[in-house]
């Protein structure tokens, strides 16, 4: 199942204890997504 933007917002809010400024959430989600993309790229390279 793919993770949605809504799922990432909920995860971000949970990380900050239920309250966060929009910029904090976007920064946190951006870092998470960057890590996921890097990991997926590494896996793809290894399979090649």
C-alpha positions in Angstrom: 0.0 0.0 0.0 1.3 3.4 -0.9 1.7 6.1 1.7 -0.4 9.2 1.0 0.3 12.8 1.8 -2.3 12.6 4.5 -0.5 9.7 6.1 2.7 11.7 6.2 1.0 14.7 7.8 -0.4 12.4 10.5 3.0 10.9 11.1 4.5 14.4 11.3 1.9 15.5 13.8 2.5 12.5 15.9 6.2 13.2 15.8 5.6 16.7 17.2 3.1 15.6 19.8 0.0 16.6 18.0 0.8 20.3 17.3 3.3 21.8 14.9 3.7 24.8 12.6 3.1 24.1 8.9 6.8 24.8 8.1 7.9 22.3 10.8 5.6 19.6 9.3 6.8 20.3 5.7 10.4 20.2 6.7 10.0 17.0 8.6 8.0 15.3 5.8 10.5 16.5 3.3 13.4 14.8 5.2 11.4 11.6 5.5 10.6 11.5 1.8 14.2 12.2 0.9 15.4 9.3 3.0 12.8 7.0 1.5 13.8 8.1 -2.1 17.5 7.6 -1.3 16.9 4.1 0.1 14.7 3.1 -3.0 17.4 4.4 -5.4 20.1 2.4 -3.6 18.0 -0.7 -3.8 17.3 -0.1 -7.5 21.0 0.4 -8.2 21.9 -2.8 -6.4 19.5 -4.8 -8.5 21.0 -3.4 -11.8 
